[in-house]
Amino acid sequence: MTTAPAPSDAAGRRARLRQYQAQLLERMQAARTASGARVNQLGVHLGPREAGAAFLLDLTQSGEIVALPPVTAVPLTQPWYLGLANIRGSLIGVIDLGRYLGLGDTPAGADSRVVTFAPALGFNCALLVARVYGLRHAAGMEAAGEHLLDAEGQSWIPLDLAELVKEARFMHVGL
């Protein structure tokens, strides 16, 4: 006979997970070079695979990367606001940032993931990404205007999630 974990066990696990995430955030913040450039960033693809763009997310502003969960549409919201998803017991708003930025719809497929915002941003939100490329060493990339170029010539656009959540348009998902 199996027994369900006691409610206090679940609360304890959540508390330990939050503590672990806070420690991880501190370590990522400490992983900056002496010049202040971020050592590693998360590379993601937003928008359609053919016409979208590669972006770099600051690891200190990114949370979990999870497979695309079921998303419940919310009526009378912007087309780029896909709806709400339950991620580890929390309701998270899922945004198609590719559509928000005018790149086109980000496809929901086998490679799709959602990247949650870091708890420090205080915004229960996640981005739908077509693909996660993994960690990229941004400090070693060459600046090319608003973009960064890696050694293979791939163009990356740095994305500041802390600035994004300050945009009035981003904050108003209702029609």
Buried (B, 14 or more C-beta within 10 A) or exposed (E): EEEEEEEEEEEEEEEEEEEEBEEBBEEBEEEBEEEEEBBBBBBBBBBBEEEBBBBBBBBBBBBBBBEBBEBEEBEEBBEBBBBBBEBEEEEBBBBBBBBBBEBBBBBBEEEBBBBBBBBBBEBBBBBBBBBBBEEBEBBEBEEEEEBBBBEEEBBBEBBEBBEBBEEEEBEEBEE
